[in-house]
Amino acid sequence: MRGDPFELGGRTFASRLMTGTGKFTDYGVMREALAASGSQIVTVAIRRVELKAPGHGGLLDVLDWDRLQLLPNTAGCRTAAEAVRVARLARAATGTKWIKLEVIPDARYLLPDPVGTLAAAQELAADGFTVLPYVQPDAVLARALEGVGCAAVMPLASPIGSGKGLRTPDLLKTVLDGAAVPVVVDAGLGVPSDAAQALELGAGAVLVNTAIAEARDPVGMGHAFALGVQAGRAAFLAGRMGVREHASPSSPPGGVPRLPDPEVPV
């Protein structure tokens, strides 16, 4: 949104929609969908890329990294030590210090390990990384991650790839309350209204992959998410009305004759 930049990791971005690169049917569709989304921060799984291995080029070659911020991620890492090792491999191979930290030992629900995530984040931040950790919506953990030097926290909306949307808005509010770094809602968003809801609550940005990649029209859905994010941010800045327990007339009641209350049959 013009005049309302998103600041993260010492950089300024016009878009508050971050995108992933998994699950697309082909690179051409991915490139068009990401362009339609207006996203400027794009995450790539390091293990999926197999950097510098013969015959595995392509994914990093099809996007314009002069225009985009590459955000490698540690998807598939089950322990803190493994995630730290993959993050350092990503930095050596790509030259970027940005890392989306994922420590996920749970293969069924893909829930992040809070203890391992905090340990890995502390080590990587001390090593100069711009760390964006994927976590559950836990305010205590979020404050601890801020304390060790993370550039943002990325609480899930609902399980990865579920498309269930924002299932714990009250918990997200506790993370947002007093946050000293941007809060980026990640995982589980299914439609643009989910992204709008997250931005309406005060999230700095959202990250979306499956909802765009698995849409009937990924390019159209990328554009739709861009609009949803813009609407949500505009609503947050405008300030929503208060919630009332009872109805309130839209038209001024002055000058309207009062009619007797209708009789209620007993």
C-alpha positions in Angstrom: 0.0 0.0 0.0 1.4 3.4 -1.0 2.7 5.3 2.0 2.5 2.3 4.3 5.7 0.3 3.7 6.4 -3.0 5.4 9.8 -3.0 7.1 11.5 -6.3 7.8 15.1 -7.2 8.3 16.4 -3.8 7.6 14.6 -3.6 4.2 11.4 -1.9 3.1 8.8 -3.6 1.0 5.6 -2.4 -0.7 3.8 -5.7 -0.4 2.7 -7.4 2.8 2.1 -10.7 1.0 4.9 -13.2 1.2 4.7 -16.4 -1.0 6.1 -19.9 -1.2 7.2 -21.9 -4.2 6.1 -25.4 -3.4 3.2 -27.4 -4.9 3.0 -25.5 -8.2 2.4 -27.6 -11.3 5.2 -26.0 -13.2 7.7 -23.1 -13.0 5.7 -21.0 -15.5 2.5 -21.1 -13.5 4.5 -20.3 -10.4 6.2 -17.3 -11.9 3.0 -15.9 -13.2 1.2 -16.4 -9.9 3.9 -14.8 -7.9 4.0 -11.9 -10.3 0.2 -11.5 -10.0 0.5 -11.5 -6.2 2.9 -8.6 -6.1 4.9 -10.5 -3.5 8.5 -9.3 -2.9 9.6 -12.0 -0.4 9.6 -15.5 -1.7 10.5 -18.6 0.4 12.3 -21.7 -1.1 13.0 -25.0 0.7 16.7 -25.6 0.6 16.4 -29.4 0.5 14.0 -29.3 -2.4 16.4 -27.1 -4.4 19.5 -29.3 -3.9 21.7 -26.3 -4.6 24.6 -26.7 -6.9 23.9 -30.4 -7.5 24.2 -31.4 -11.2 20.8 -31.6 -13.0 18.9 -29.8 -10.2 19.0 -26.2 -11.5 15.8 -24.4 -12.3 13.9 -23.1 -9.3 16.3 -20.4 -8.4 16.8 -19.5 -12.1 13.2 -18.8 -13.0 12.6 -15.8 -10.6 14.2 -12.4 -10.7 16.2 -12.2 -7.5 17.2 -8.6 -8.2 13.6 -7.7 -7.6 12.7 -10.3 -5.0 14.1 -11.1 -1.5 15.0 -14.8 -1.3 14.0 -16.4 1.9 15.4 -19.9 2.2 13.7 -22.2 4.6 14.7 -25.2 6.7 11.6 -27.3 5.8 12.1 -31.0 6.6 14.4 -30.3 9.5 13.4 -32.2 12.6 15.9 -30.9 15.1 17.5 -27.6 16.0 21.0 -28.9 15.0 19.7 -30.0 11.6 18.0 -26.6 11.0 21.2 -24.7 11.9 23.2 -26.8 9.6 20.8 -26.3 6.7 20.6 -22.6 7.3 24.3 -22.3 7.1 24.3 -24.3 3.9 21.7 -21.9 2.5 23.8 -18.9 3.3 26.9 -20.4 1.8 25.1 -21.4 -1.4 22.9 -18.3 -2.0 24.7 -15.5 -0.2 21.7 -14.4 1.8 21.6 -14.2 5.6 17.8 -14.4 5.6 16.3 -17.7 6.8 12.8 -19.0 7.6 13.4 -21.3 10.5 11.3 -24.4 10.6 11.9 -27.2 13.2 9.2 -29.8 12.8 9.5 -33.2 14.3 5.8 -33.9 14.1 5.1 -35.7 10.8 1.4 -36.0 11.2 0.3 -32.4 12.1 3.5 -30.6 11.1 3.5 -28.6 14.3 6.7 -26.7 15.1 8.9 -27.6 18.0 9.0 -24.6 20.3 12.0 -25.7 22.3 14.1 -26.6 19.3 13.0 -23.5 17.4 14.1 -21.2 20.2 17.5 -23.0 20.5 18.1 -22.8 16.8 17.0 -19.2 16.6 19.3 -18.1 19.3 22.3 -19.7 17.6 21.5 -18.4 14.1 20.7 -14.8 15.3 24.0 -14.8 17.1 25.7 -15.9 13.9 24.3 -12.9 12.0 21.2 -14.4 10.3 18.0 -12.6 9.8 15.8 -15.2 11.5 12.1 -15.6 10.8 10.9 -18.5 12.9 7.7 -20.5 12.2 5.9 -21.1 15.5 2.5 -21.8 17.1 0.6 -18.7 18.3 2.3 -18.5 21.7 2.9 -15.0 23.1 5.5 -16.3 25.7 7.5 -18.0 23.0 7.2 -15.0 20.7 8.6 -12.7 23.3 11.5 -15.1 23.9 12.3 -15.2 20.1 12.3 -11.4 20.0 14.7 -11.5 23.0 17.3 -13.7 21.2 17.2 -11.4 18.1 14.7 -12.7 15.6 13.6 -10.2 12.9 10.0 -11.4 13.0 7.8 -14.2 14.4 5.6 -16.3 12.1 2.7 -17.9 14.0 0.6 -20.4 12.2 -3.1 -19.7 11.4 -3.9 -23.4 11.2 -1.9 -26.6 10.2 0.3 -26.3 7.1 -1.6 -26.8 3.9 -4.9 -27.3 5.6 -6.7 -24.3 4.2 -8.7 -24.0 7.4 -7.9 -20.3 7.8 -7.3 -18.4 11.0 -8.6 -20.8 13.7 -7.1 -19.1 16.8 -7.6 -15.3 16.4 -7.6 -14.8 20.2 -4.2 -16.4 20.5 -2.9 -14.4 17.6 -4.0 -11.2 19.4 -1.9 -12.2 22.4 1.2 -12.5 20.1 0.4 -9.1 18.5 -0.1 -7.4 21.8 3.1 -5.6 22.5 5.1 -7.3 19.7 8.4 -5.6 19.2 9.0 -7.2 15.7 6.7 -7.8 12.8 4.2 -10.7 13.1 3.8 -12.6 9.9 0.9 -15.1 9.9 2.0 -18.3 8.2 0.4 -21.6 7.3 -3.2 -22.7 6.8 -4.7 -19.7 5.1 -7.1 -20.8 2.4 -8.8 -17.8 0.8 -8.0 -14.1 0.6 -10.5 -13.3 3.4 -8.3 -15.3 5.8 -5.4 -13.0 4.9 -7.6 -10.0 5.3 -8.7 -11.1 8.7 -5.0 -11.5 9.8 -4.1 -8.0 8.6 -7.3 -6.6 10.2 -6.1 -7.9 13.6 -2.7 -6.1 13.1 -0.4 -8.7 11.6 2.3 -7.1 9.6 2.1 -9.6 6.7 1.1 -13.1 5.7 2.8 -15.9 3.9 0.8 -18.0 1.5 1.7 -21.0 -0.6 -0.8 -23.9 -0.9 -3.9 -21.7 -1.2 -2.4 -20.1 -4.4 -0.6 -23.1 -5.8 -3.6 -25.5 -5.5 -6.2 -23.0 -6.6 -8.1 -23.8 -9.9 -6.5 -20.6 -11.3 -3.2 -19.9 -9.3 -2.6 -16.6 -11.2 -6.1 -15.3 -10.4 -5.8 -16.5 -6.8 -2.4 -14.8 -6.4 -4.0 -11.5 -7.5 -7.0 -12.1 -5.2 -4.7 -12.6 -2.2 -2.9 -9.3 -3.0 -6.3 -7.6 -2.8 -7.2 -9.3 0.4 -4.0 -8.2 2.1 -4.5 -4.7 0.9 -8.1 -4.6 2.2 -7.1 -6.1 5.6 -4.3 -3.6 6.1 -6.5 -0.7 5.1 -9.2 -1.8 7.5 -6.6 -2.0 10.3 -5.4 1.5 9.7 -8.9 2.8 9.4 -9.9 1.3 12.7 -13.0 -0.9 13.0 -16.2 0.1 14.8 -16.8 -1.1 18.3 -18.9 -4.3 18.7 -22.3 -3.7 20.4 -24.5 -6.2 22.2 -27.6 -4.7 20.7 -28.7 -3.1 17.5 -28.1 0.6 16.8 -30.2 2.5 14.2 -28.3 3.7 11.2 -30.6 6.7 10.8 -30.9 9.5 13.5 -33.9 8.7 15.7 -34.7 12.5 16.2 -38.1 13.6 14.8 -39.5 10.0 14.5 -42.7 9.6 16.4 -42.6 7.0 19.0 -45.1 4.2 18.4 -46.5 2.0 21.2 -44.7 -1.2 21.7 -46.5 -4.1 20.0 -48.6 -6.4 22.1 -47.0 -9.7 22.7 -49.4 -12.6 23.0 -49.2 -14.4 26.3 
